Amino acid sequence: MKKLLEMQCRPLEGGKPMDGAEIASHLQQLRGWARADGAIEKTFHFANFHETMSFMNALAWICHTQDHHPAVTLTYDRCVVRFDTHSVGGISINDFICAAKADALLPPAV
């Protein structure tokens, strides 16, 4: 299977959401993402507001280029990122592609 980070989002109108087994399989390829109420979600932690905003700005650009946008909750030292695909009514491959790209913005956790 092609690595998520190398993939590009594509239009999925009329498609179906992933089933539980597909979601579980794709979650194993990511660090710290979890299924949450029909979406995948991760909380990113930072030292200060500047780092949090820098991450958010980089994520916004990536999501813009992929035409796939998350729900985001941003505070001083954390950013909660939540992906789902409205056009399929659930979780799709596009959510995992963008999650992998979000993870790639930061060094791997030690």
C-alpha positions in Angstrom: 0.0 0.0 0.0 1.2 3.5 -0.9 2.3 5.5 2.2 -0.2 8.0 3.4 2.3 10.8 3.4 2.9 10.3 -0.4 -0.8 10.4 -1.3 -2.9 13.3 -2.3 -6.5 13.9 -1.3 -9.1 13.4 -4.1 -12.8 14.2 -4.4 -15.0 11.5 -2.8 -18.6 12.8 -3.4 -21.0 9.9 -3.5 -18.5 7.6 -1.9 -18.9 5.6 1.3 -17.1 6.1 4.6 -14.5 3.5 5.7 -15.7 0.6 7.8 -14.3 -0.1 11.3 -11.6 -2.5 10.1 -10.3 -0.1 7.5 -10.2 2.7 10.1 -8.4 0.5 12.6 -5.8 -0.5 10.0 -5.1 3.1 8.9 -4.9 4.3 12.6 -2.0 1.8 13.1 0.0 3.8 10.5 -0.3 7.1 12.5 1.1 8.3 15.8 -1.4 9.4 18.5 -4.5 9.6 16.4 -7.7 8.0 17.6 -11.3 7.5 16.4 -13.7 10.0 18.1 -17.4 10.4 17.3 -17.2 9.7 13.6 -13.8 11.4 13.0 -10.1 10.9 13.8 -8.6 13.3 16.2 -5.2 14.2 17.8 -4.1 16.7 20.3 -0.7 18.4 19.5 1.1 20.0 22.5 3.5 22.9 22.3 5.7 25.1 24.6 3.9 28.3 23.9 1.4 30.2 21.7 3.9 31.1 19.0 4.7 27.4 18.4 1.1 26.5 18.4 0.2 29.2 15.9 3.2 28.2 13.7 1.9 24.7 13.6 -1.6 25.8 12.9 -0.5 28.1 10.0 1.6 25.2 8.4 -1.4 22.8 8.9 -3.7 25.4 7.3 -1.5 25.6 4.2 -1.3 21.8 3.8 -5.0 21.4 4.2 -5.6 24.2 1.7 -3.4 22.4 -0.9 -5.3 19.1 -0.2 -8.7 20.8 -0.3 -9.5 18.9 2.9 -10.1 20.9 6.0 -10.1 19.9 9.7 -12.1 21.1 12.7 -9.5 22.8 15.0 -9.5 23.9 18.6 -6.6 26.1 19.4 -5.4 27.2 22.8 -2.1 28.7 24.2 -0.1 25.5 24.1 -2.2 22.9 22.2 -4.1 22.3 19.0 -6.8 19.6 18.7 -7.1 18.6 15.1 -10.2 16.6 14.0 -10.7 15.2 10.5 -13.8 13.7 8.9 -15.2 13.7 5.4 -18.6 15.4 5.1 -19.1 14.2 1.5 -19.1 10.5 2.6 -20.7 11.1 6.0 -17.8 9.7 8.0 -14.1 8.8 7.9 -12.3 8.5 4.5 -8.8 8.0 3.2 -8.5 11.8 2.8 -8.6 12.1 6.6 -5.7 9.8 7.0 -3.7 11.5 4.3 -4.1 14.9 6.0 -3.4 13.4 9.4 -0.1 11.9 8.1 0.8 15.3 6.6 0.0 17.0 10.0 2.3 14.5 11.8 5.1 15.2 9.3 5.2 18.9 10.4 6.8 17.8 13.7 9.7 15.6 14.6 8.8 12.1 15.8 8.1 11.9 19.5 11.1 10.5 21.5 
